[in-house]
Amino acid sequence: MNLPNRLTLFRVALIPIFVLLSLRMPGTVAGMFIGVGLDGFVSDYDRFIDGAGYIAAGIVFLAAFATDALDGYIARKYDLVTDFGAFLDPIADKLLVTAALIVLTVRGVIGAWIPIIIISREFIVTGLRLLAAGKGVVLAADVFGKAKTLAQSVALTLLLFRNFSISFLISINAGGVLLYAAMVLTVFSGANYIVKNRGLFGTT
């Protein structure tokens, strides 16, 4: 397995770590620990999540975001592009963004309608890619799709780091504005994929 693919797998491995550092222990899981006398552990864990854990989660997300740019650069520069990498890389991106959207929704930072729109677009485009693959056509990411991914990642990073920002208002406002811009790109790029590839549906 080459280096770009290893970096992609590393990004996937960071996702559950990011989630664990972002969210307090659910009641059902906490009850299991308390039932065996580990209630102190649960309290310490939740205090960590509410403090340093949330910042640590932002750092993990930023590291995962950085590997996305790095693995693509290395693959193109050293001609290490593989079918496995082409398959896994966009999945890793979607898993990372989805995890961050869910975390921010659970934490009450963004409304649930935002991840619904973004994730729905991903399902539609993925379905379109599967339809194209069945006909021997490969749908590569276009400039709008790449811009969408970049805008989403930067916006989510700002929102995750809002409590650690020098200026809370600058961080939350910049992240919020950029996330709305990312949503516009999300809807537009999804519609663009459908219009450009409408021939796959047997229409012209």
Residue pairs with C-beta under 8 A, 6 or more apart in sequence:
1 9
1 84
2 75
2 80
2 82
2 85
3 71
3 74
3 80
4 71
4 72
4 74
4 75
4 80
4 81
4 82
4 85
5 71
5 82
5 84
5 85
5 88
7 67
7 70
7 71
7 74
8 67
8 71
8 85
8 88
8 89
8 92
9 88
10 67
11 64
11 67
11 68
11 71
11 92
11 96
12 88
12 92
12 95
14 60
14 61
14 63
14 64
14 67
14 96
15 64
15 95
15 96
15 99
17 60
18 57
18 60
18 61
18 64
18 96
18 99
18 100
18 103
19 57
19 99
19 103
21 49
21 53
21 54
21 56
21 57
21 60
22 49
22 53
22 54
22 57
22 103
22 107
22 160
23 49
23 103
23 106
23 107
24 45
24 46
24 49
24 50
25 33
25 42
25 45
25 46
25 49
30 42
33 39
33 41
33 42
34 42
54 160
54 163
55 161
55 163
55 164
57 103
57 160
58 157
58 160
58 161
58 164
61 96
61 100
61 156
61 157
61 160
62 157
64 96
65 96
65 153
65 157
68 89
68 92
68 93
68 96
68 153
71 85
71 89
72 89
74 80
75 81
75 82
75 85
90 141
93 149
94 122
94 126
97 118
97 149
97 152
97 153
97 156
98 115
98 119
98 122
100 156
100 160
101 110
101 114
101 115
101 118
101 119
101 156
102 115
103 160
104 110
104 156
104 159
104 160
105 111
105 112
105 114
105 115
109 159
109 162
110 159
110 179
114 179
114 183
117 183
117 186
117 187
118 152
118 182
118 183
118 186
121 186
121 187
121 189
121 190
124 190
124 193
124 194
125 145
125 190
125 193
128 139
128 193
128 194
128 197
128 200
129 139
131 200
132 138
132 139
132 197
132 200
135 200
137 197
137 200
139 193
139 197
141 149
142 189
142 192
142 193
142 196
144 185
144 188
144 189
144 192
145 189
145 193
147 185
147 189
148 182
148 185
148 186
148 189
151 178
151 179
151 181
151 182
151 185
152 179
152 182
152 186
154 178
155 175
155 176
155 178
155 179
155 181
155 182
156 175
156 179
157 175
158 165
158 171
158 172
158 174
158 175
158 178
159 171
159 172
159 175
159 176
159 179
161 171
162 168
162 171
162 172
162 175
165 171
165 172
198 204
